[in-house]
Structure formats: structure tokens, C-alpha cells
């Protein structure tokens, strides 16, 4: 049967049971009806509870609260009636002045105004509306408290006694439950319901879901419709798919195993169990001490302030929602706010009503025999292009299908292709630009207003910097830092815990490496910075530099982080340059041990320059380095210059800089590290340089082929 998104039962579909990663319940319900049409007896029962009776006029508040719903007419649920009854008495029983203000008459008026304002935003993106209303506005705070009160038995009892007879209310709720139960028992879809749905069961269900939403709400909704995973992707044996499908295929490699029961036997891989989609944002220049959820709301509003591009009216609405919570000036709040630099609202905006990404809902034993590689789907790896694809959901769907195949007796060992087969489902997401005709919402100020934000003593970034290194050299310093963190972590534990969640044996390319950008690496800067960060992040490497090359010479057959670095250098034709032999071309056919020895020789040659000179050559930090790293960097420079010992008490940037300027005769430019630009700026310059070269040569982009290694 269908769920409530098509007027059916309050149930969970089988797709939800297999994974907690269904992105759009409407398209999934339509797909279920479309599939069941092949079997008339099944279709009769699946469609029996469909309800296509619509509100007239439509209630846009329900769309804002539940972005995926249709404006269907339902029998009132007892819990909703109970919530309304509790709301009537809250204002008379609550003593807390802040909560009392949430249930005043002014709040009700401003709530209606806010809903009208939100529906004036064009295009209408229910995710954005839900985020602004439910999570970030003071009227939404009222809904949050009301939900808590209506679920608390003691408050229910007190509230009932304040404004009505408790026994009568409970009898009323009981009657409503009986009415709702009888409605479900006697419900059967009419012929008009099925006739109405018939056109939406043809063709791509994502397109049908979009058209159904637009028709029933009377407006075009953007950013909410996502494909049903079982329609967007199909699973095939890799060797059987046509060559032109491979650019749209995700590789899933399943280990051959001596165990007959891989469903309950743990494999050697780290199982993929899903993940949540996160914002791509630069860290705030200052971190703030969290004291309450209001601070988090203000920070999220500031993120939207710079992320949601649109008209002055929309900016005014967001600023009004900020001002109703705090008297701190906007330019001050900017210092505590992350800057969103990439990603679409459709993909990455969180809202309370919907999930982003997804998680597994099955035993992880089978997944521990599988490796997933999305690098093979090169068609959807274009820079700056967003598609209606949720890769986390696709991965989980593929793993769920394979595990069920195995349960049915199918031999699943080998390579499988999860093909993004429906091109209508996988569409480009256009640039998001919002407009708003007018904003009338005046805000609802609460008795308690945030008038001060206290920064943390230890900031995440180094303050008072001036970027002096840009482009490929800055990018190379950043890559060196990430590789050192990754390598040190991989030596300390069996898992690479700092920058990705994989066993070393599974690492093909480090998760933080984009090969198209990595091709522009400045090898000389990278190697110097690699050794510099080894000295900076681990005192053992500073005192005994030979430990750096030890894994290259003594690791045997075990795969190490240096092997992943070597592989990336080979794919980008940089290995020869890295070891000082520009004219030489190297491949994996040279053999793992030969390549390790060549890289070890290059590192040893660089180490022969001496620690003092190496620290001077690569005296540069990134904006992700902490103040503690800055202080240690300066200390190492002073120790090598003979002006300080390791036990010096200086702990802050100000203290160590004061010592350099007042207590030594050394030039500050020689001792104090220079800073790189931001990672976004460095990456943008690297990409821009690549395209300039292409324009000058009149050639096509040089796509780097990704070799899949098992």
C-alpha cells in the first residue's frame, strides 16, 4: 500500500526499510504504484488507499512544515487536536516570560505575516522555507515548545485543568481515534482517484512528481523533488555493460571469499553505512562559546545571509530574523559566521523536516566485503555542475540490492556497475537565484535578547595574518599539510582517522585529493613543506628525521600512505619531477619497491640540506593551522638559530612575536612564517591557470583517467 504522501496509511515503504536514505517520498510512492501496475491484483491493493481529495483553498503552512507533502484532505488526527488544545492553555499556565511571549497574540499575527512573506519568495523552495520558518524564526520556536508540551503528560494534565474538563477532552480524543480508525478501515480509492493518478505513472517518476506537486499546489516548487533510487539507478555486472555506460556507472567491487555466508561473516573492508551531507564552508575567523540554541540560529541565519542570493527584500527578511534575536551588529556577527563557498541549497541545505544523505538499515557484515568507487562515473564529475544525485543514497541502494541478491542465492563476487540509467532523473540543477517582491514581517522580539558574543580564547585560525603565498605554491603547501596529518594518523592506528574513514588497503586516492587540481602541484614546494610539517607536527621526526623514510624502506607488502601518494603522483605524471628527474616517465609497472626506494632517495637528498635550511625554505603555514602550530613553528626557527630552547614558556602568537622583535636581533621576516591564501582561493587559481593554458593551446580539457585498483 502507499503511504500518507498519496493519502494512504501512516506506514513506512519497503524502500525505507531497506535504507534510511529515501530522498523523496512522493516519487518513491509513485514508483511503487508504477511498478505494481504490471500485476493487476497487486495494483488493486497497493492503490486501494490512495486519496486524491485536495484542500480548497490550499494551506501553504502545511507545505512549509512538511516540504514533501501534497495539499490533501485528511481526517483530523487526535495528536493534532491535542496540540491545539494544549496551545489554548499554555499562555495562562506558563510563568517563564520568554515562553509566555511565544504564545501572545502578537506572535500569532506575525506568524501569519511570516508565512505570507515566505510564499512571496520565488522560486518557491520548500526546503528553504522550512529552514527559515521552523528552525530560525521565533514563530518556529513556538512550534518547537508546543511540540514538547503536547508530548509531556504532566503538562497535559495541568493544562487541561486550567481551561477545560480533562475527562471530556480525553473522551473527545478517544472518539477521534475511533473515527480515524474507521476511516482507514473503510477507505478505498475511488475510480476518480485512480484516473487522476494514471498520467503520473507514465515516464520518469521524478518528472511526474514535480508536475503533480506543481498542479496540486498551484505553484512551481523547486529544489524538493528527487528521484526514486530504484528508478534512477540499475545494477549490472560490470563486464556486461556497454562501453558508453561506464561514464555513468559507479563501481562496486565485492570480494571473493572462502566464507559461504557473507551475510553474517565480517569481511576485511570498512563497511559503508552512509553519511550526512555537510555544508562546504570556510571556518569562521573567530569561534564562539556556545551558550544556547539561539546562538546557533543566529550563525545559521548569517550563513544564509551570504549564501542565499536574491533581492533586497529577501535579505531584509533574513536580517529581520537576526535582529529579533540579537542586538549585536551584523558586521560583528560576520566574524563568527562560516562562509558557504560551494554547493546548492537543493543538496546541502539542512531543514528539520528532511534528511540529507542517508544511513544503512541493515547488517553491515555484507558491506564489509565491498568497495565502492564513484570516480568511474566521470560524466557527473564536472567542475561546478550540480546534479539531482544523492551519492550516499545510491551507494546504500546498491549495497542493499547486492545483499538481497546474495540472500536469493546469486553469486555476487566480482565487479558490479551501479548505472545512473535514467537521464531524466539525473538532471542538472540550475543556478539558484531567489527574488522576493516585498517583506512585511517585522519580527517578534523576546524579553531576552542576545547583546554580546564571547569568542573562545583559542581560535581555530591564526589571527592577524596577511596572505603572501598564492596559486599552485599555496595549494602545494596545503596538500603537504593534509598528507602529513593523514600519514601520521595512519601510522598511529589501523585506520586513517583524520581525513577519511577507510582502511589503508582500501585507499586508492586520498579523499582530499582532486586529481585535476593535483596535476598542477609544485613538486619542489610540496616536498619541502612535507618535511616541514613532519617536523612541526611530530617531535620524533624533528629529532630523528630518518624516521620519515623508514616506512618506505621497511614496510614490505603492507600498503602504506606513501603508496597512495606515489599512485597520485604517477596518475598526474608528477613522479619523475618529484624525484628530480623531469624527463623520466614512471608507471606502476616499475614495481612498488622500486618506486618506494626512488621516493626515499629524493626525501633523503632533501633531508641532507639540514634541518635549519629546511625550516627556512618552507617557513609557511596555512589558515587551517592553529595558533599552537604557529608558536611551535617560530620556536623551531629560534631553536635552530640558537636563540631559544624547547622548554621556552611562550604559548601565544603575541608572546612569541614580542620575543622575536624585542629580544633577538633576527629579522622577523626570516623567523616568522608567511601565510597562504585560503584553500578556496588557491584552488580557484589552480583551476583558472589550467583553463588559461587550454585556451592558449586551443585544446580540450585533459581528463585524467582513474585506474581502479582492487
Secondary structure, DSSP 8 states (H G I E B T S, - for coil): --BGGGT-BS---HHHHHEE--S-HHHHHHHHHHHHTTSHHHHHHHSTT----B-SS--HHHHHHSTT---B-----HHHHHHHHHHHHHHHH---HHHHHHTSHHHHHHHHHHHHHHTTEESB-HHHHHIIIIITSHHHHHHHHHHHHHT-HHHHHHHHHHHS-HHHHHHHHHHHHHHHHHHHHH----HHHHHHHHGGGSS-HHHHHHHHHHHHHSS-B-S-----HHHHEEEEEGGGS-GGGGGGEEEEEE---S-S-TTTS--SS----EE----EEE--SS-B---SHHHHHHHHHHHHHHHS---HHHHHHHHHHHHTTB-S-HHHHGGGS-EEEE--HHHH--BTTB-SSEEE-S-STGGGGEEEEGGG-GGG--TT--BS--HHHHHHHHHHHHHHHHHTT----EEEEEEE--TTTS-B------EES---------SS-B----B-SS-SS-SS--EEE-HHHHHHHHHHHHHHHHHHHHHHSSEE-SS--EEGGG-SS-TT--HHHHTT--HHHHHHHHHHHHHHH-HHHHH-TTHHHHHHHH-TTS--HHHHHHHHHHHTT-HHHHTT-TT----GGG-HHHHHHHHHHHHHHHHTT-HHHHHHHT-EE-TTS-HHHHHHHHHHHHHHTTS--TT----SHHHHHHHHHHH--S-HHHHS-EEE--HHHHHHHHHHHHHHHHHHHT------------
